[in-house]
Amino acid sequence: MNLRLEGKQVAILAADGFEQSELIEPRRALEAEGAQVYIVSLEKGLIRGWTAKNWGESVTVDVGLDTADPTQYDALLLPGGVMNPDQLRRNARAVQFVSHFVEAGKPIGAICHGPQILIEAEAVDGRLLTSYDSLRTDLENAGAHWVDQEVVVDEGLVTSRTPSDLPAFNRNFIEEIAEGVHPSISPREIKFPGQLGFQPLM
């Protein structure tokens, strides 16, 4: 069986209140293609999902941001949920983590409210993308070209609107990861203040 993502490592950056299906279903799809998937969050322990207007399942955090080294990962997934990205966008370490993927040209998948943190990372100016419709004005004010469709792929950035778009989102995100770093983006070394004690994945 040909696993398109065998040997690839994917980080899912999330916090309490992530939209449950937008983490669980892409993780399942990525692992089915051979990827190793790691949950990265503000600290180790458990984070709780949100589903049907209530708390849902909890997932175990594999790596806390205090030791997470973004250079160890081939791609980044940003699930939505209202509470989740709001916490992450206010955390400088989380924004810095996301910025590595932007600057290195690595594939990024963001769905629903997930693109909020891309605004903080100054990653949407001039980009074609979509999101949950309530984010349209924020994204356009940050320079994005927003469209209303189930999935948008732009230079390795894959975005979708809601959980109903997940089948198309997963297919396209897997394809972008399989392709690797986008050739039109020149990776450059990213400097982190004080190196922040990054440790390699075990």
C-alpha positions as CSV (number, residue, x, y, z in Angstrom):
1,M,0.0,0.0,0.0
2,N,1.4,3.4,-1.0
3,L,1.1,5.8,1.9
4,R,1.6,9.3,0.5
5,L,2.6,10.9,3.9
6,E,4.9,8.2,5.2
7,G,7.8,9.8,7.0
8,K,6.0,13.2,7.3
9,Q,5.5,14.8,10.7
10,V,2.5,17.1,11.1
11,A,1.8,19.4,14.1
12,I,-1.7,20.3,15.1
13,L,-1.7,23.5,17.1
14,A,-4.8,23.7,19.3
15,A,-6.1,24.7,22.7
16,D,-9.2,24.2,24.8
17,G,-12.4,24.8,22.8
18,F,-11.1,23.5,19.4
19,E,-13.8,22.4,17.1
20,Q,-13.8,18.6,17.7
21,S,-14.4,17.4,14.2
22,E,-11.8,19.8,12.8
23,L,-9.1,18.1,14.8
24,I,-10.2,14.5,15.0
25,E,-11.1,14.0,11.4
26,P,-8.0,15.6,9.8
27,R,-5.8,13.7,12.2
28,R,-7.4,10.4,11.3
29,A,-7.0,11.2,7.6
30,L,-3.4,12.2,8.0
31,E,-2.5,9.1,10.0
32,A,-4.3,6.9,7.4
33,E,-1.8,8.2,4.8
34,G,1.2,7.4,7.1
35,A,1.9,10.8,8.7
36,Q,3.0,11.0,12.3
37,V,0.7,13.6,14.0
38,Y,1.5,15.5,17.1
39,I,-0.8,17.7,19.2
40,V,1.0,20.9,20.2
41,S,-0.6,23.2,22.8
42,L,0.1,25.9,25.4
43,E,1.1,23.2,27.9
44,K,1.1,19.4,28.3
45,G,-1.9,17.6,29.6
46,L,-5.4,17.4,28.0
47,I,-7.3,19.9,25.9
48,R,-11.1,19.8,25.5
49,G,-12.9,19.8,22.2
50,W,-16.2,21.7,21.5
51,T,-19.1,20.1,19.6
52,A,-22.8,20.8,19.3
53,K,-22.7,23.8,21.6
54,N,-21.1,21.8,24.4
55,W,-17.8,20.4,25.6
56,G,-16.8,17.3,23.7
57,E,-13.9,14.9,23.8
58,S,-10.5,15.6,25.3
59,V,-7.2,14.9,23.5
60,T,-3.7,14.4,24.9
61,V,-1.2,17.1,24.2
62,D,2.0,15.5,22.8
63,V,4.2,18.6,23.0
64,G,3.9,21.8,25.0
65,L,4.9,25.1,23.3
66,D,7.7,25.6,25.8
67,T,9.7,22.8,24.1
68,A,8.0,22.6,20.7
69,D,10.5,22.9,17.8
70,P,8.7,23.9,14.6
71,T,11.7,22.8,12.5
72,Q,10.8,19.2,13.3
73,Y,7.5,19.3,11.5
74,D,6.7,19.2,7.8
75,A,3.2,20.8,8.0
76,L,0.9,22.6,10.4
77,L,-2.9,22.1,11.0
78,L,-4.9,24.9,12.6
79,P,-8.4,23.7,13.6
80,G,-11.2,26.1,14.4
81,G,-13.6,26.6,17.2
82,V,-14.2,30.1,18.7
83,M,-12.3,29.7,21.9
84,N,-9.3,27.8,20.5
85,P,-7.7,30.3,18.1
86,D,-8.6,33.3,20.4
87,Q,-6.3,31.8,23.1
88,L,-3.5,30.9,20.6
89,R,-3.4,34.3,18.9
90,R,-2.8,36.0,22.2
91,N,0.2,33.8,23.0
92,A,3.5,35.1,21.5
93,R,5.1,31.6,21.5
94,A,2.1,30.2,19.5
95,V,2.3,33.0,16.9
96,Q,6.0,32.5,16.6
97,F,5.5,28.7,16.1
98,V,3.1,29.4,13.3
99,S,5.4,32.0,11.7
100,H,8.1,29.3,11.1
101,F,5.7,27.4,8.8
102,V,4.8,30.6,7.0
103,E,8.4,31.7,6.5
104,A,9.6,28.2,5.6
105,G,6.9,27.7,2.9
106,K,5.6,24.5,4.6
107,P,2.0,23.5,4.1
108,I,-0.5,25.0,6.5
109,G,-4.1,23.9,6.8
110,A,-6.6,26.2,8.6
111,I,-10.3,25.7,8.9
112,C,-13.2,27.7,10.2
113,H,-11.8,30.1,12.8
114,G,-8.3,28.7,12.5
115,P,-7.1,31.5,10.1
116,Q,-7.3,34.0,13.0
117,I,-3.8,33.2,14.2
118,L,-2.5,33.6,10.7
119,I,-3.5,37.3,11.0
120,E,-1.3,37.6,14.1
121,A,1.5,35.9,12.2
122,E,1.1,38.5,9.4
123,A,0.6,35.6,7.0
124,V,-2.6,36.5,5.1
125,D,-1.6,39.7,3.2
126,G,-2.1,39.0,-0.5
127,R,-3.2,35.4,0.1
128,L,-6.4,33.8,-1.4
129,L,-8.3,32.0,1.3
130,T,-11.6,31.2,3.0
131,S,-12.8,30.8,6.5
132,Y,-15.9,30.9,8.7
133,D,-17.8,33.8,7.2
134,S,-17.7,35.9,10.4
135,L,-13.9,36.3,9.9
136,R,-14.2,37.7,6.4
137,T,-13.8,41.4,7.4
138,D,-10.9,40.7,9.8
139,L,-9.1,38.8,7.1
140,E,-9.8,41.3,4.4
141,N,-8.6,44.1,6.7
142,A,-5.3,42.2,7.0
143,G,-4.9,42.1,3.2
144,A,-6.4,38.7,2.4
145,H,-8.5,37.9,-0.7
146,W,-11.5,36.1,0.8
147,V,-13.8,33.8,-1.2
148,D,-16.7,31.7,-0.2
149,Q,-16.0,28.1,-1.3
150,E,-15.5,24.8,0.4
151,V,-11.7,24.7,0.0
152,V,-9.1,27.1,-1.2
153,V,-5.4,26.2,-2.0
154,D,-2.9,29.0,-2.4
155,E,0.9,28.4,-2.4
156,G,0.6,25.5,0.2
157,L,-2.0,27.3,2.3
158,V,-5.2,25.2,2.5
159,T,-8.4,26.8,4.0
160,S,-12.0,25.8,4.4
161,R,-15.1,27.2,6.0
162,T,-16.9,24.7,8.3
163,P,-16.9,21.0,9.3
164,S,-19.1,20.2,6.3
165,D,-16.1,21.1,4.1
166,L,-13.8,18.6,5.8
167,P,-13.7,15.9,3.0
168,A,-12.4,18.5,0.5
169,F,-10.1,20.1,3.1
170,N,-8.5,16.8,4.0
171,R,-7.9,15.7,0.4
172,N,-6.3,19.0,-0.5
173,F,-4.2,19.3,2.7
174,I,-2.9,15.7,2.2
175,E,-1.9,16.6,-1.4
176,E,-0.1,19.8,-0.3
177,I,1.9,17.9,2.4
178,A,2.8,15.2,-0.1
179,E,4.2,17.9,-2.4
180,G,6.3,19.4,0.4
181,V,7.6,22.9,0.6
182,H,6.1,25.1,-2.1
183,P,8.8,25.8,-4.7
184,S,7.8,29.4,-5.2
185,I,8.6,30.2,-1.6
186,S,12.3,30.3,-0.6
187,P,12.8,28.9,2.9
188,R,15.1,30.8,5.1
189,E,16.5,30.3,8.6
190,I,14.2,31.4,11.3
191,K,15.7,33.0,14.4
192,F,14.0,32.6,17.7
193,P,14.9,34.9,20.5
194,G,17.3,33.1,22.8
195,Q,16.4,29.9,20.9
196,L,13.7,29.4,23.6
197,G,15.1,26.0,24.6
198,F,13.7,24.1,21.7
199,Q,14.2,20.3,22.1
200,P,14.1,17.8,19.2
201,L,11.1,15.4,19.1
202,M,11.7,12.0,20.7
